[in-house]
Amino acid sequence: MDLTTDELEQVHALLRRATGDEKHEESSTSTLDALWVLYTRVLRIDPADPRADDRDRFILSKGHGPAAYYAVLAARGFFPQAWLDGFMEHGSRLGSHPDRQLVPGVEASTGSLGHGLPLAVGVALALRARGLVEQRTVVLTGDAELNEGSNWEAILLAPSLGLGNLTLLVIDNHSSSLPMAPWPERLGSFGWDAHVVDGHDHDALEGALRLRHAAQPVAVVADIPGGEW
């Protein structure tokens, strides 16, 4: 499945309604396929009750480029699509970083690089401590964001805690100044079950994102060829 489907054309149209220099268009657009698969095929989150206790948790660590995230949330009915027309305007709920107090469906206020994955480790651990064993936590980062050292502390910690309810989704658009490949070997050496898939292939994304183990976190790297969105 690719970007020619009617539903994705609708989301692209919604994304175009969010304008301005702070849109971070390349950063946002590279996440669109993965976000769409998460919110249409994988995550258990009800737009009518986005704070339900039994929901899955999704954290957009790459919160400095939220336009695609807003478009997907609007398409799924978390908030009115008309909000997109006021993206980043004075008084708008849709700022350059997502705010969990203002935007329905947003789990965490993010944008500062390197914070989302450590936060997701804490969320996954808290869910397990509360006995919410079916709920999962998914966190989306960029490849360059993993240059931040705080991420590698979290990558080291999660397998040692046996966080099988945690999935790391990396959007690899080859923007990192430091080499990260080969991903499976690098992340596998820390104890993750890591997979690389075509970042535009919805079926491959779904299959990898549905993987879950009892006591081992999963990492899914969505490969976006350099220069492509």
PEZI-V324107 format. One record per residue. N is the residue number from 1. RES is the residue in three letters. OMEGA is omega in degrees with one decimal (999 if undefined). NEAR is the number of other ideal C-beta (glycine too) atoms within 10 Angstrom. Layout:
BEGIN
n: (N;N)
res: (RES;RES)
omega: (OMEGA;OMEGA)
near: (NEAR;NEAR)
END
This chain:
BEGIN
n: (1;2;3;4;5;6;7;8;9;10;11;12;13;14;15;16;17;18;19;20;21;22;23;24;25;26;27;28;29;30;31;32;33;34;35;36;37;38;39;40;41;42;43;44;45;46;47;48;49;50;51;52;53;54;55;56;57;58;59;60;61;62;63;64;65;66;67;68;69;70;71;72;73;74;75;76;77;78;79;80;81;82;83;84;85;86;87;88;89;90;91;92;93;94;95;96;97;98;99;100;101;102;103;104;105;106;107;108;109;110;111;112;113;114;115;116;117;118;119;120;121;122;123;124;125;126;127;128;129;130;131;132;133;134;135;136;137;138;139;140;141;142;143;144;145;146;147;148;149;150;151;152;153;154;155;156;157;158;159;160;161;162;163;164;165;166;167;168;169;170;171;172;173;174;175;176;177;178;179;180;181;182;183;184;185;186;187;188;189;190;191;192;193;194;195;196;197;198;199;200;201;202;203;204;205;206;207;208;209;210;211;212;213;214;215;216;217;218;219;220;221;222;223;224;225;226;227;228;229)
res: (MET;ASP;LEU;THR;THR;ASP;GLU;LEU;GLU;GLN;VAL;HIS;ALA;LEU;LEU;ARG;ARG;ALA;THR;GLY;ASP;GLU;LYS;HIS;GLU;GLU;SER;SER;THR;SER;THR;LEU;ASP;ALA;LEU;TRP;VAL;LEU;TYR;THR;ARG;VAL;LEU;ARG;ILE;ASP;PRO;ALA;ASP;PRO;ARG;ALA;ASP;ASP;ARG;ASP;ARG;PHE;ILE;LEU;SER;LYS;GLY;HIS;GLY;PRO;ALA;ALA;TYR;TYR;ALA;VAL;LEU;ALA;ALA;ARG;GLY;PHE;PHE;PRO;GLN;ALA;TRP;LEU;ASP;GLY;PHE;MET;GLU;HIS;GLY;SER;ARG;LEU;GLY;SER;HIS;PRO;ASP;ARG;GLN;LEU;VAL;PRO;GLY;VAL;GLU;ALA;SER;THR;GLY;SER;LEU;GLY;HIS;GLY;LEU;PRO;LEU;ALA;VAL;GLY;VAL;ALA;LEU;ALA;LEU;ARG;ALA;ARG;GLY;LEU;VAL;GLU;GLN;ARG;THR;VAL;VAL;LEU;THR;GLY;ASP;ALA;GLU;LEU;ASN;GLU;GLY;SER;ASN;TRP;GLU;ALA;ILE;LEU;LEU;ALA;PRO;SER;LEU;GLY;LEU;GLY;ASN;LEU;THR;LEU;LEU;VAL;ILE;ASP;ASN;HIS;SER;SER;SER;LEU;PRO;MET;ALA;PRO;TRP;PRO;GLU;ARG;LEU;GLY;SER;PHE;GLY;TRP;ASP;ALA;HIS;VAL;VAL;ASP;GLY;HIS;ASP;HIS;ASP;ALA;LEU;GLU;GLY;ALA;LEU;ARG;LEU;ARG;HIS;ALA;ALA;GLN;PRO;VAL;ALA;VAL;VAL;ALA;ASP;ILE;PRO;GLY;GLY;GLU;TRP)
omega: (-175.2;-172.4;-179.6;-179.5;-178.7;-177.8;-179.2;173.7;177.0;-179.7;176.0;178.1;177.4;179.4;-179.9;178.8;175.2;-174.6;176.7;-177.3;-177.1;178.5;-176.6;-166.6;-179.6;179.9;-178.8;-172.0;179.9;-179.8;-166.5;-178.3;-177.8;178.3;-179.6;178.2;179.1;-171.9;177.4;-173.1;-166.8;-172.9;173.5;178.6;-177.5;178.9;179.6;-179.1;-171.6;177.7;179.0;-174.6;-175.5;179.3;164.0;179.3;175.4;179.9;175.5;178.8;178.5;-171.3;177.6;176.4;-168.4;-171.5;178.7;176.8;177.9;-179.3;179.6;178.5;178.7;180.0;-178.6;173.9;178.7;176.3;-176.7;179.9;180.0;178.0;-177.1;-177.9;179.1;-177.9;176.5;174.7;179.3;179.5;179.1;173.9;-174.3;-178.6;-179.5;170.7;-179.6;-177.7;-175.9;178.9;-173.9;-171.6;177.8;179.8;178.8;-175.0;-175.7;174.4;-172.8;179.6;176.3;-173.3;176.3;-177.0;-170.2;-178.1;174.7;177.3;-179.6;175.9;178.1;179.1;179.8;178.7;179.6;177.7;178.8;179.7;179.4;179.7;177.8;-168.2;-179.5;-177.0;-178.9;177.6;177.2;179.4;-179.8;175.9;170.5;-179.8;-179.8;178.0;-180.0;169.6;-179.0;-175.8;-179.3;178.3;-176.7;170.9;178.6;178.3;177.1;-173.4;-170.6;178.8;-179.9;176.3;179.4;-174.1;177.3;179.0;-177.2;174.3;174.5;176.9;-179.2;172.3;-176.4;175.8;172.7;178.8;-178.3;176.6;177.6;-179.4;179.6;179.7;1.4;-175.6;-176.5;179.7;-177.3;-178.5;178.1;179.5;176.5;177.5;178.6;168.7;-169.5;-178.0;174.3;179.4;174.3;-175.7;176.6;-177.0;-173.7;180.0;178.5;176.9;-179.5;-178.4;-179.6;-177.4;176.6;179.6;178.1;178.8;-177.1;-172.8;179.1;178.1;-178.3;173.1;177.9;178.6;178.5;-175.1;175.7;-175.1;-178.3;-179.6;178.1;172.9;999)
near: (16;9;14;7;12;6;11;18;11;14;23;14;13;19;24;13;17;23;15;12;8;15;21;17;17;14;21;22;20;26;27;23;25;26;24;23;25;22;20;16;14;20;17;11;21;14;14;8;11;18;11;10;9;11;18;19;22;25;24;26;28;27;23;19;23;29;28;29;26;28;27;23;27;24;21;19;14;20;20;10;16;9;19;23;13;14;22;15;11;5;5;13;16;24;18;17;15;24;16;14;7;13;20;17;23;26;23;19;18;24;18;13;19;18;20;27;26;19;20;28;22;12;22;24;18;12;21;18;8;10;8;16;11;11;18;25;25;24;28;27;24;22;23;19;22;24;15;19;9;15;22;14;14;25;22;11;18;25;19;9;14;16;25;20;25;29;28;27;28;28;26;23;23;16;15;15;6;8;9;16;14;12;20;15;9;17;24;15;10;17;17;21;19;22;19;19;19;14;25;20;17;20;12;19;24;16;15;23;23;14;13;15;12;8;11;16;29;24;25;26;24;27;21;24;12;9;8;13;18)
END
